[in-house]
Amino acid sequence: MAESQNSTGSHKPKRGSNNSNIEDIVSSVLNKLVPVIVASVAEAVNQATKHAFEENHKRELAKEEKFQRLSLLSHYNYDKLEQYSRRETIRVAGIKGEVGDNEDKLIDELIDIGNAIDVQIKKEDISVAHRVGKPGGDKARPVLFKFISRRSKDKLMQSRKKLKDNPLYKGKIYLNDDLTPLRARLLAYAANGKIHCNLANGKHVILESPIMYKL
C-alpha cells in the first residue's frame, strides 16, 4: 500500500535546490561587485600614489629652493668680503700711454689728477698701481690704484666731481671704486641705488638687499 500524502497533498521542499539558488544569487552579486570594488580600490591607490608623489615633489622643490638660497646667500656674503678687501682701491679709466708703463709713471699720473682737483697725493700714499684687463684693445686699459690709507682714497673720491670743471680731464678721466664683478654687473642695471626687475609673471620688484637671492 502506497505511503499516504499530507492533507494538502504538497511535497516537502528539497534543501539542495534552495542552497543552489542562494549560491547563484551570491555568485551573481559578487560578479557585479568585484569589478566595482577592484576599480574603487585601484582609484584609491592611484589617488594616494599621486598625492604622495606630489607631496614628495613639493618637498624636493623646497629643498632645492632652500639650497639655491643658501648657495646664493653664501656667494653674496663672499662677495661682501671681497668688496671689503677692495675698500682702499680705486679704478681709473682714461689714463693713456700703455707703452712703457711702470708703477712710478702711473702714480705720477694720479698725482697730477689729484692736483687738478685740489687733492694732494704722495707716492708713499699708493702701494700698488697697475693696469687691469686684456691688453691689445682700442682703448687704454683702466688702472688700479691701491692706497695705503682709506682716508687718502676717500679724499680723492669725494673731490672727483671737480674733474667735470677741468678742461684737461673733463670727459676723459673717470675715478670709480674698484667693484667686484657681481657689483659691477648690478651697478650697470641700477637706478637710484636699487635694482629694478620685471619678472616673467609680469610682477615688478625692486631689490635693495640680499633678499634678491630669495627670488
C-alpha positions as CSV (number, residue, x, y, z in Angstrom):
1,M,0.0,0.0,0.0
2,A,1.4,3.4,-1.0
3,E,2.5,5.9,1.6
4,S,-0.1,8.5,2.3
5,Q,0.5,12.2,1.5
6,N,-0.2,15.0,3.9
7,S,-3.6,16.6,4.0
8,T,-2.7,19.3,1.5
9,G,-1.2,17.0,-1.0
10,S,2.1,19.0,-1.2
11,H,5.6,17.7,-1.0
12,K,8.4,19.0,1.3
13,P,10.9,21.4,-0.5
14,K,14.2,19.9,-1.4
15,R,17.1,21.5,0.7
16,G,19.7,21.1,-2.0
17,S,17.7,23.1,-4.5
18,N,17.4,26.1,-2.1
19,N,21.1,26.1,-1.4
20,S,21.8,26.1,-5.1
21,N,19.6,29.2,-5.7
22,I,21.4,31.1,-2.9
23,E,24.8,30.3,-4.3
24,D,23.7,31.5,-7.7
25,I,22.5,34.8,-6.2
26,V,25.6,35.3,-4.2
27,S,27.8,34.5,-7.2
28,S,25.8,36.9,-9.3
29,V,26.1,39.7,-6.8
30,L,29.9,39.0,-6.4
31,N,30.4,39.0,-10.1
32,K,28.8,42.5,-10.2
33,L,30.5,43.8,-7.0
34,V,34.1,42.6,-7.6
35,P,34.8,44.8,-10.6
36,V,33.4,47.8,-8.8
37,I,35.4,47.0,-5.7
38,V,38.6,46.5,-7.7
39,A,38.0,49.7,-9.6
40,S,37.4,51.6,-6.4
41,V,40.5,50.2,-4.7
42,A,42.6,50.9,-7.8
43,E,41.3,54.5,-8.0
44,A,42.0,55.0,-4.3
45,V,45.5,53.6,-4.7
46,N,46.1,55.8,-7.7
47,Q,44.9,58.9,-5.8
48,A,47.1,58.1,-2.8
49,T,50.1,57.4,-5.0
50,K,49.5,60.7,-6.9
51,H,49.2,62.6,-3.7
52,A,52.3,61.1,-2.2
53,F,54.2,61.9,-5.5
54,E,53.0,65.5,-5.4
55,E,53.9,65.9,-1.8
56,N,57.4,64.4,-2.4
57,H,57.8,66.6,-5.4
58,K,56.9,69.7,-3.3
59,R,59.5,68.7,-0.7
60,E,62.2,68.2,-3.3
61,L,61.4,71.6,-4.8
62,A,61.5,73.2,-1.4
63,K,64.9,71.5,-0.7
64,E,66.3,72.7,-4.0
65,E,65.0,76.2,-3.5
66,K,66.5,76.3,0.0
67,F,69.8,75.0,-1.3
68,Q,69.8,77.7,-4.0
69,R,69.0,80.4,-1.5
70,L,71.8,79.3,0.8
71,S,74.2,79.0,-2.2
72,L,73.4,82.5,-3.4
73,L,73.5,83.9,0.0
74,S,76.9,82.3,0.6
75,H,78.0,83.8,-2.7
76,Y,76.7,87.2,-1.6
77,N,78.5,87.0,1.7
78,Y,81.7,86.0,0.0
79,D,81.3,88.9,-2.4
80,K,80.9,91.3,0.6
81,L,84.2,90.1,2.0
82,E,85.9,90.5,-1.4
83,Q,84.5,94.0,-1.8
84,Y,85.7,94.8,1.7
85,S,89.2,93.9,0.7
86,R,89.0,96.5,-2.1
87,R,88.0,99.3,0.1
88,E,91.3,101.2,-0.4
89,T,91.4,100.6,-4.1
90,I,90.1,102.8,-7.0
91,R,89.9,102.1,-10.7
92,V,90.8,105.0,-13.0
93,A,89.8,104.9,-16.7
94,G,91.3,107.2,-19.3
95,I,95.0,107.2,-18.5
96,K,96.7,106.8,-21.8
97,G,100.2,105.7,-22.8
98,E,100.3,101.9,-22.0
99,V,103.6,101.5,-23.9
100,G,106.4,101.9,-21.4
101,D,104.1,102.0,-18.4
102,N,105.5,101.4,-15.0
103,E,104.2,101.9,-11.5
104,D,106.0,105.2,-10.9
105,K,104.7,106.7,-14.1
106,L,101.1,105.6,-13.3
107,I,101.4,107.0,-9.8
108,D,102.7,110.3,-11.2
109,E,99.6,110.4,-13.5
110,L,97.4,110.0,-10.4
111,I,99.3,112.7,-8.5
112,D,98.6,115.1,-11.4
113,I,94.9,114.2,-11.4
114,G,94.8,114.9,-7.7
115,N,96.5,118.3,-8.1
116,A,93.9,119.2,-10.7
117,I,91.1,118.7,-8.2
118,D,92.9,120.1,-5.2
119,V,93.8,116.8,-3.5
120,Q,97.4,116.3,-2.6
121,I,98.6,112.7,-3.2
122,K,102.1,111.5,-2.4
123,K,103.9,108.5,-3.9
124,E,104.0,106.8,-0.5
125,D,100.2,107.0,-0.3
126,I,100.0,104.4,-3.1
127,S,101.0,100.7,-2.5
128,V,100.0,99.3,-5.9
129,A,99.5,100.7,-9.4
130,H,98.9,98.6,-12.5
131,R,96.6,98.2,-15.4
132,V,93.9,95.6,-15.5
133,G,92.1,93.8,-18.3
134,K,93.3,92.2,-21.5
135,P,95.9,94.2,-23.5
136,G,95.7,95.0,-27.1
137,G,92.3,96.7,-27.3
138,D,91.5,100.0,-28.9
139,K,91.1,101.8,-25.6
140,A,93.7,102.2,-22.9
141,R,93.1,99.7,-20.1
142,P,91.9,101.1,-16.7
143,V,94.5,101.4,-13.9
144,L,94.1,100.0,-10.4
145,F,95.5,102.1,-7.5
146,K,95.6,100.7,-4.0
147,F,96.0,103.3,-1.3
148,I,97.8,102.8,2.0
149,S,95.0,104.6,3.8
150,R,91.4,104.6,3.0
151,R,91.2,108.2,4.3
152,S,93.5,109.3,1.4
153,K,91.4,107.4,-1.0
154,D,88.2,108.9,0.3
155,K,89.6,112.4,-0.1
156,L,90.3,111.8,-3.7
157,M,86.9,110.2,-4.4
158,Q,85.0,113.0,-2.6
159,S,86.6,115.6,-4.9
160,R,86.3,113.6,-8.2
161,K,83.2,115.7,-9.3
162,K,85.7,118.6,-9.9
163,L,87.0,116.7,-12.9
164,K,84.0,117.9,-14.8
165,D,85.2,121.5,-14.3
166,N,88.7,120.8,-15.5
167,P,89.1,121.1,-19.3
168,L,92.1,118.8,-19.3
169,Y,90.3,115.9,-17.7
170,K,86.6,116.5,-18.3
171,G,85.1,113.5,-20.2
172,K,88.5,111.8,-20.3
173,I,89.3,110.6,-16.8
174,Y,86.9,108.7,-14.6
175,L,87.6,107.7,-11.0
176,N,85.5,104.8,-9.6
177,D,85.6,102.4,-6.7
178,D,87.0,99.0,-7.6
179,L,83.9,96.9,-7.6
180,T,83.7,93.1,-7.6
181,P,82.4,91.6,-10.9
182,L,79.0,91.0,-9.3
183,R,78.6,94.5,-8.0
184,A,79.8,95.9,-11.3
185,R,77.1,94.0,-13.1
186,L,74.4,95.1,-10.7
187,L,75.6,98.7,-11.0
188,A,75.1,98.5,-14.7
189,Y,71.3,97.9,-14.1
190,A,70.9,100.1,-11.0
191,A,68.7,103.1,-10.7
192,N,68.9,105.3,-7.6
193,G,70.9,102.6,-5.8
194,K,68.2,100.0,-6.4
195,I,67.8,97.1,-8.8
196,H,64.5,97.2,-10.8
197,C,63.4,93.8,-12.2
198,N,60.5,92.7,-14.3
199,L,59.7,89.1,-13.5
200,A,58.4,86.5,-16.0
201,N,55.0,86.6,-14.3
202,G,54.7,90.3,-15.1
203,K,55.4,91.4,-11.5
204,H,57.8,94.3,-10.9
205,V,60.1,94.2,-7.9
206,I,62.8,96.5,-6.5
207,L,65.8,94.7,-5.0
208,E,67.7,96.5,-2.3
209,S,69.4,93.8,-0.2
210,P,70.4,90.1,-0.2
211,I,66.6,89.4,-0.2
212,M,67.1,89.4,-4.0
213,Y,68.6,85.9,-3.7
214,K,65.3,84.6,-2.3
215,L,63.5,85.1,-5.6
